[in-house]
């Protein structure tokens, strides 16, 4: 969790967690209490909860930052959180208890090992889900294959919103995705920008309490429209404004084995570039994280 500096000193990489909420008071008792110590900033982006969500968040974690976002939609809440967060690494996680905050250290470790974006997958070895019936599972698979055909990459899971990334890749995510389609939007933008993407196993549990705000058919249609819209944008511009690098940017899939208890190091099993390469314009972003220059997270 340290960044080296030229003067021999080290600075701790700051991790911010962004949690969109709408009437999630009962679920926050699990989510906030399970956030690991490596997280220095927790942001609750609340959409006008009426069940005491904000008060409960402050009771459970007095240092929590509360941000009000009354415009509807998960995507808008996350966008606001990204803008307000101060960390070097931004983690997005749901408030319903379906995602385990104790998986955050594994994501951070992979980012520090060289990835630009890390996303949880429910379909890798060691992962799973208690909250996906055959209809959603089939839809996810079909949309994933469509993204592979249109953008490349080898995602094993597309519509899952447990993600972490370095702050300096945010320019690649500029755009409009106000609802649940935001997860697919971020994933295809990462591919189009040639970012180094890693997937790690994640287990999705059932929502602890309350009703889900997801509508399978409505939100599935929005995801489909987002995929084709982003494909049109990519075809016109070839994504000239990604995260620039001094060398051809490649999408790479890093498959991570977190089951080896004999080692505390994350094992990278595969690093496979896709056939599509996007040549960027200048040497900033993740290349500077690796070189230790005075920019971004250095």
C-alpha positions as CSV (number, residue, x, y, z in Angstrom):
1,X,0.0,0.0,0.0
2,X,3.0,2.3,-0.5
3,X,4.2,4.5,-3.3
4,X,7.9,5.1,-3.6
5,X,9.3,8.7,-4.0
6,X,12.6,10.0,-5.4
7,X,13.5,11.4,-2.0
8,X,13.3,8.0,-0.4
9,X,10.1,8.6,1.4
10,X,6.9,6.6,0.9
11,X,3.3,7.7,0.8
12,X,0.4,5.5,1.5
13,X,-2.0,4.9,-1.4
14,X,-5.3,6.3,-0.3
15,X,-8.4,4.2,-0.9
16,X,-11.9,5.6,-1.2
17,X,-15.1,3.5,-1.1
18,X,-18.2,4.9,-2.8
19,X,-21.6,3.5,-1.7
20,X,-24.8,4.6,-3.4
21,X,-27.8,4.3,-1.0
22,X,-31.5,4.6,-1.1
23,X,-33.2,3.3,2.1
24,X,-30.5,0.9,3.1
25,X,-30.3,1.5,6.8
26,X,-30.6,-2.2,7.8
27,X,-28.0,-3.3,5.3
28,X,-25.3,-0.7,6.2
29,X,-24.8,-2.5,9.6
30,X,-23.0,-5.3,7.7
31,X,-21.4,-3.2,4.9
32,X,-19.8,-0.5,7.0
33,X,-18.7,-2.8,9.8
34,X,-16.9,-5.1,7.3
35,X,-14.9,-2.4,5.5
36,X,-11.2,-3.1,6.0
37,X,-8.7,-0.8,7.6
38,X,-6.9,-0.1,4.4
39,X,-9.9,2.1,3.4
40,X,-9.3,5.7,4.4
41,X,-12.4,7.4,3.1
42,X,-16.0,6.1,2.9
43,X,-18.6,8.1,0.9
44,X,-22.3,7.5,1.2
45,X,-24.1,9.0,-1.8
46,X,-27.7,9.1,-0.7
47,X,-30.7,9.5,-2.9
48,X,-33.0,10.9,-0.3
49,X,-33.5,7.9,2.0
50,X,-36.5,8.1,4.4
51,X,-35.5,5.1,6.7
52,X,-32.7,6.7,8.6
53,X,-29.9,5.5,6.3
54,X,-27.8,8.7,6.8
55,X,-28.2,8.7,10.6
56,X,-27.3,5.0,10.7
57,X,-24.2,5.5,8.5
58,X,-23.0,8.3,10.8
59,X,-23.6,6.1,13.9
60,X,-21.7,3.1,12.5
61,X,-18.9,5.2,11.0
62,X,-18.5,8.7,12.4
63,X,-15.9,9.6,9.8
64,X,-18.2,8.8,6.9
65,X,-18.8,11.5,4.3
66,X,-22.5,12.0,3.3
67,X,-23.2,13.4,-0.1
68,X,-26.8,14.0,-1.2
69,X,-27.6,13.2,-4.8
70,X,-31.4,13.6,-5.4
71,X,-31.3,12.9,-9.2
72,X,-32.5,9.4,-9.6
73,X,-30.2,6.6,-10.8
74,X,-27.3,4.5,-9.6
75,X,-25.0,5.9,-12.3
76,X,-25.6,9.5,-11.3
77,X,-24.9,8.6,-7.6
78,X,-21.6,6.9,-8.6
79,X,-20.6,9.8,-10.8
80,X,-21.1,12.2,-7.9
81,X,-19.1,9.9,-5.7
82,X,-16.2,9.7,-8.2
83,X,-16.1,13.5,-8.3
84,X,-16.2,13.9,-4.5
85,X,-13.8,11.1,-3.6
86,X,-10.2,12.1,-2.7
87,X,-8.5,8.7,-2.8
88,X,-5.9,7.4,-5.3
89,X,-8.0,4.2,-5.7
90,X,-11.7,4.4,-6.0
91,X,-13.9,1.4,-5.1
92,X,-17.6,1.1,-5.9
93,X,-19.7,-1.3,-3.9
94,X,-23.4,-1.8,-3.3
95,X,-25.1,-1.0,0.0
96,X,-27.5,-4.0,0.1
97,X,-25.0,-6.4,1.6
98,X,-24.7,-8.6,-1.5
99,X,-21.0,-7.7,-2.0
100,X,-18.4,-8.4,0.7
101,X,-16.2,-5.5,1.6
102,X,-13.5,-7.9,2.8
103,X,-12.7,-8.5,-0.9
104,X,-11.4,-5.0,-1.2
105,X,-7.8,-5.7,-0.2
106,X,-7.5,-8.3,-3.0
107,X,-8.6,-5.7,-5.5
108,X,-6.2,-3.1,-4.2
109,X,-3.4,-5.6,-4.4
110,X,-4.1,-6.3,-8.1
111,X,-4.2,-2.6,-8.9
112,X,-0.9,-2.1,-7.2
113,X,0.5,-5.0,-9.2
114,X,-0.1,-3.1,-12.4
115,X,-3.8,-3.2,-13.4
116,X,-5.7,0.0,-14.2
117,X,-9.2,-1.5,-13.4
118,X,-10.2,-4.5,-11.3
119,X,-13.6,-5.9,-11.4
120,X,-15.3,-8.7,-9.4
121,X,-16.5,-11.7,-11.3
122,X,-19.2,-14.2,-10.1
123,X,-18.1,-16.7,-12.7
124,X,-14.4,-17.4,-11.9
125,X,-13.1,-20.3,-9.8
126,X,-13.9,-19.6,-6.2
127,X,-16.7,-17.1,-7.0
128,X,-20.4,-17.5,-7.1
129,X,-23.8,-16.0,-6.6
130,X,-26.9,-16.6,-4.5
131,X,-28.8,-13.9,-6.3
132,X,-29.1,-14.8,-10.0
133,X,-31.9,-16.9,-11.5
134,X,-31.8,-18.5,-14.9
135,X,-33.2,-15.4,-16.7
136,X,-30.6,-12.9,-15.4
137,X,-27.9,-15.5,-15.8
138,X,-28.9,-16.0,-19.5
139,X,-29.2,-12.3,-20.1
140,X,-25.8,-11.6,-18.6
141,X,-24.2,-14.4,-20.7
142,X,-25.7,-13.0,-23.9
143,X,-24.7,-9.4,-23.2
144,X,-21.2,-10.6,-22.3
145,X,-20.8,-12.4,-25.7
146,X,-22.1,-9.3,-27.5
147,X,-19.5,-7.1,-25.8
148,X,-16.8,-9.6,-26.7
149,X,-17.9,-9.5,-30.4
150,X,-18.1,-5.7,-30.5
151,X,-15.2,-4.6,-28.2
152,X,-13.0,-7.6,-27.7
153,X,-11.7,-8.6,-24.3
154,X,-12.5,-11.7,-22.3
155,X,-14.9,-10.6,-19.5
156,X,-16.3,-13.5,-17.6
157,X,-18.9,-11.2,-15.9
158,X,-20.4,-8.0,-17.4
159,X,-23.3,-6.8,-15.2
160,X,-21.7,-6.8,-11.8
161,X,-20.9,-3.5,-10.1
162,X,-18.1,-4.4,-7.7
163,X,-15.1,-2.5,-9.2
164,X,-12.0,-0.6,-8.3
165,X,-9.7,1.6,-10.4
166,X,-7.1,4.3,-10.1
167,X,-8.3,7.8,-10.0
168,X,-6.3,8.8,-13.1
169,X,-8.3,6.6,-15.4
170,X,-11.5,8.6,-14.7
171,X,-11.2,10.6,-18.0
172,X,-11.9,7.3,-19.8
173,X,-15.3,7.1,-18.0
174,X,-16.7,10.5,-18.9
175,X,-20.2,10.1,-20.3
176,X,-23.8,9.6,-19.5
177,X,-25.0,6.4,-17.8
178,X,-27.5,7.4,-15.2
179,X,-28.9,4.0,-14.1
180,X,-27.9,0.4,-13.5
181,X,-26.4,0.4,-17.0
182,X,-23.4,2.2,-15.5
183,X,-21.7,-1.1,-14.7
184,X,-21.7,-2.1,-18.4
185,X,-20.8,1.4,-19.4
186,X,-17.6,1.4,-17.3
187,X,-16.6,-2.0,-18.5
188,X,-16.9,-1.2,-22.2
189,X,-15.2,2.2,-21.8
190,X,-12.3,0.4,-20.1
191,X,-12.0,-1.9,-23.1
192,X,-12.3,0.9,-25.6
193,X,-9.6,2.9,-23.8
194,X,-7.2,0.0,-23.8
195,X,-6.9,-0.1,-20.1
196,X,-5.3,-3.1,-18.3
197,X,-8.3,-4.9,-16.7
198,X,-8.2,-7.7,-14.1
199,X,-11.0,-9.8,-12.8
200,X,-10.9,-11.4,-9.3
201,X,-13.4,-13.9,-7.9
202,X,-16.3,-12.4,-6.0
203,X,-19.2,-14.0,-4.2
204,X,-22.6,-12.3,-4.5
205,X,-25.0,-12.9,-1.7
206,X,-28.7,-12.2,-1.5
207,X,-29.7,-8.7,-0.4
208,X,-29.9,-8.7,3.4
209,X,-33.0,-6.5,3.7
210,X,-35.4,-4.5,1.6
211,X,-36.4,-4.6,-2.0
212,X,-34.1,-4.5,-5.0
213,X,-34.3,-1.4,-7.3
214,X,-33.2,-3.5,-10.3
215,X,-35.8,-4.3,-13.0
216,X,-34.6,-7.1,-15.2
217,X,-36.3,-6.2,-18.5
218,X,-36.1,-2.4,-18.2
219,X,-32.5,-2.3,-17.1
220,X,-31.5,-5.1,-19.5
221,X,-32.8,-3.0,-22.3
222,X,-30.8,0.0,-21.1
223,X,-27.7,-2.1,-20.9
224,X,-28.3,-3.2,-24.5
225,X,-28.7,0.3,-25.7
226,X,-25.6,1.4,-23.9
227,X,-23.5,-1.3,-25.6
228,X,-24.6,-0.3,-29.1
229,X,-24.3,3.4,-28.3
230,X,-20.7,3.0,-27.1
231,X,-19.9,0.8,-30.1
232,X,-21.0,3.7,-32.4
233,X,-18.9,6.2,-30.5
234,X,-15.9,3.9,-30.6
235,X,-16.3,3.3,-34.4
236,X,-16.4,7.0,-35.1
237,X,-13.5,8.2,-32.9
238,X,-11.5,5.0,-32.2
239,X,-11.4,6.4,-28.7
240,X,-8.8,9.0,-29.3
241,X,-9.1,10.3,-25.7
242,X,-8.4,7.3,-23.5
243,X,-5.8,7.2,-20.9
244,X,-2.6,8.0,-22.8
245,X,0.4,5.8,-22.8
246,X,3.8,6.0,-24.4
247,X,3.4,2.6,-26.0
248,X,0.4,0.9,-27.7
249,X,-2.3,0.3,-25.0
250,X,-3.5,-3.2,-24.8
251,X,-6.5,-4.7,-23.1
252,X,-5.2,-7.6,-21.0
253,X,-7.1,-10.1,-18.9
254,X,-5.4,-11.0,-15.6
255,X,-6.9,-14.1,-14.1
256,X,-6.1,-14.1,-10.4
257,X,-5.9,-17.1,-8.1
258,X,-6.7,-16.0,-4.6
259,X,-7.1,-19.5,-3.2
260,X,-3.4,-20.2,-2.5
261,X,-3.1,-19.7,1.3
262,X,0.6,-20.5,1.3
263,X,1.4,-17.1,-0.2
264,X,0.2,-13.6,0.6
265,X,1.0,-12.5,-2.9
266,X,-1.6,-12.4,-5.6
267,X,-0.8,-14.8,-8.4
268,X,-1.2,-13.6,-12.0
269,X,-2.1,-16.7,-14.0
270,X,-2.7,-15.1,-17.4
271,X,-1.8,-11.9,-19.1
272,X,-3.3,-12.0,-22.6
273,X,-3.4,-8.9,-24.9
274,X,-6.4,-8.6,-27.2
275,X,-6.0,-8.2,-30.9
276,X,-7.1,-4.6,-30.8
277,X,-4.5,-2.1,-29.9
278,X,-5.2,1.6,-29.3
279,X,-2.2,3.9,-29.7
280,X,-2.6,6.9,-27.3
281,X,-1.1,10.4,-27.6
282,X,1.0,11.2,-24.5
283,X,2.8,9.5,-21.6
284,X,0.7,10.0,-18.6
285,X,-1.7,8.0,-16.5
286,X,-0.7,4.5,-15.5
287,X,2.7,4.7,-17.1
288,X,3.6,7.4,-14.5
289,X,2.4,5.2,-11.6
290,X,5.0,2.6,-12.8
291,X,7.8,5.2,-13.3
292,X,7.3,7.1,-10.0
293,X,7.1,10.6,-11.6
294,X,5.4,13.5,-9.9
295,X,1.9,13.0,-11.2
296,X,-1.2,11.0,-10.6
297,X,-0.5,8.7,-7.7
298,X,3.2,9.2,-7.5
